[in-house]
Amino acid sequence: MTIEGLRLKLLEIRRKSLADYRRNKINKSRFTIISNNCWGGECYESYNLIKQSPTIGLFFMATDYIKFISNIKHYLNQKIEFINPKESKYFYSLKKDPHFGSYPVGKLDDIEIFFMHYSSEEQVLKKWNRRIKRINWDHIIYKFNDQNGCTEKDIQNFEKLPYKNKICFSVNKKYKKYSDVVIINAPKSHKFIRASYEPFGNSKYININEIINEC
């Protein structure tokens, strides 16, 4: 197992073992997290709550994610079209990942979604459509990070979005000038944030409990 894999396993234990305690720190159980990767699902697990967002167990490439949340209701009204992973416009960026090609890849209009924690297209459709119905548009948090080809232009575009509740995690200190960005300490060899470094609950970097309470 890799160091990252071990960190994720240990974090899963900590998320779930303290979930009921952490849940008492928030003032609502109905809220939606729209995330560019698996962080949203992990966050719900950290409070022992049902997942109230379609963006669970998947990831977007950075530019596509910004397009998605810039016009989210349009994209959520589109039917998922599944494609052969080799037909992805990001094939050459992702083909070195040993897991790429083993999970469904879908398109919504002109963006692509990589359902990395799903075993079949049927499972994707069932959970995607069910969780769209759970979206709470009155209490919503948009989360981004510097993974998956993110550039400073993507950070800038995220910053410009007119949403009140936005957070972005990065290990790149040059992004600290952006008000939505939370800088996370990581080894210098990390060019972008790894999943196991993204905070939840009340961490030394940010208090997610307060963000949920205020959203």
SVG drawing of the C-alpha trace seen along z (x, -y; Angstrom):
<svg xmlns="http://www.w3.org/2000/svg" viewBox="-36 -38 46 41">
<polyline fill="none" stroke="black" stroke-width="0.4" points="0.0,0.0 1.3,-3.5 1.8,-6.2 -1.2,-8.0 -3.3,-4.9 -2.4,-4.4 -3.2,-8.0 -6.6,-7.6 -7.3,-4.5 -6.4,-6.1 -8.4,-9.2 -11.4,-7.1 -11.2,-5.6 -11.0,-9.0 -13.8,-10.4 -16.2,-7.7 -15.3,-7.1 -15.9,-10.8 -18.8,-11.4 -21.6,-11.5 -19.6,-13.9 -18.8,-16.1 -22.4,-16.1 -23.4,-17.8 -21.2,-20.7 -23.4,-21.7 -26.8,-23.3 -28.3,-21.5 -28.4,-18.1 -29.6,-19.1 -27.0,-20.8 -25.3,-20.1 -21.6,-20.0 -20.7,-20.3 -17.1,-19.1 -14.6,-18.5 -13.5,-15.2 -14.4,-12.8 -14.1,-15.3 -17.9,-15.9 -18.7,-12.3 -16.0,-12.1 -17.4,-15.2 -20.8,-13.7 -19.3,-10.6 -17.5,-12.7 -21.0,-13.8 -22.7,-10.4 -25.1,-12.1 -26.7,-10.8 -25.0,-12.1 -27.0,-15.0 -25.1,-15.8 -24.5,-14.0 -20.8,-14.9 -19.9,-11.8 -17.2,-9.3 -16.0,-11.0 -13.8,-13.7 -13.7,-16.4 -10.8,-17.9 -10.3,-21.4 -11.5,-23.4 -14.6,-21.2 -15.5,-21.6 -15.4,-25.4 -17.7,-25.2 -20.0,-22.8 -20.5,-25.0 -20.7,-28.1 -23.9,-26.8 -24.8,-24.0 -28.5,-23.8 -28.0,-23.5 -25.6,-20.6 -27.7,-18.8 -30.6,-18.9 -28.5,-17.0 -28.6,-13.3 -25.3,-11.5 -23.8,-10.0 -21.2,-7.4 -18.1,-7.2 -15.2,-4.8 -12.4,-6.1 -10.1,-6.1 -12.4,-8.7 -12.0,-11.1 -10.5,-14.5 -8.2,-14.0 -7.0,-10.5 -3.4,-11.5 -3.4,-13.3 -4.9,-10.3 -3.7,-7.2 -0.7,-6.7 -3.1,-6.2 -3.3,-2.4 -7.0,-2.7 -8.0,-4.8 -10.2,-2.8 -11.6,-0.6 -14.5,-2.9 -17.2,-4.7 -16.6,-8.0 -19.6,-10.2 -20.3,-13.4 -22.8,-16.2 -23.0,-18.3 -19.3,-19.5 -17.8,-18.4 -16.6,-15.0 -17.0,-13.3 -14.8,-10.4 -16.8,-8.1 -13.8,-6.5 -15.6,-4.8 -18.4,-3.3 -18.5,0.2 -21.0,-0.2 -23.0,-2.8 -26.2,-1.5 -24.8,-2.3 -23.8,-5.8 -27.2,-6.6 -29.1,-5.3 -27.0,-7.3 -26.6,-10.4 -30.3,-10.8 -31.2,-10.0 -28.8,-12.5 -29.8,-15.3 -33.2,-15.2 -31.5,-15.7 -29.8,-18.9 -30.6,-21.7 -30.3,-24.9 -30.8,-27.0 -27.8,-25.5 -25.0,-24.8 -21.2,-24.8 -18.9,-24.8 -15.5,-23.2 -12.5,-23.2 -8.8,-22.3 -5.7,-22.5 -5.8,-18.9 -6.5,-17.5 -4.8,-20.0 -5.7,-23.1 -4.1,-26.3 -4.1,-29.8 -6.7,-30.8 -9.0,-28.1 -8.4,-29.5 -9.2,-33.0 -12.4,-31.8 -13.5,-30.0 -12.9,-33.2 -15.1,-35.2 -18.1,-32.9 -20.9,-34.8 -21.5,-32.1 -21.3,-33.0 -20.1,-29.6 -16.9,-28.7 -13.6,-27.0 -10.6,-25.9 -7.7,-23.8 -4.2,-24.2 -0.6,-23.5 0.7,-26.3 1.5,-29.3 1.3,-31.6 -2.5,-31.2 -2.8,-32.6 -3.7,-36.0 -7.1,-34.6 -9.7,-34.9 -11.4,-31.6 -8.1,-29.6 -7.0,-27.7 -3.3,-26.8 -2.6,-23.4 0.9,-22.4 2.3,-19.4 5.7,-18.0 7.5,-20.1 7.4,-17.3 3.6,-17.6 2.7,-19.9 -1.0,-19.8 -3.0,-18.7 -3.5,-15.0 -6.9,-13.7 -5.6,-12.7 -4.5,-16.3 -7.9,-17.9 -9.3,-18.9 -12.7,-18.2 -14.5,-19.1 -12.5,-21.6 -8.9,-21.5 -6.0,-23.8 -6.6,-25.2 -10.3,-25.8 -13.4,-25.1 -15.8,-23.2 -18.3,-23.0 -18.7,-26.8 -18.9,-26.9 -21.8,-24.4 -23.5,-26.4 -23.2,-29.6 -24.2,-28.3"/>
</svg>
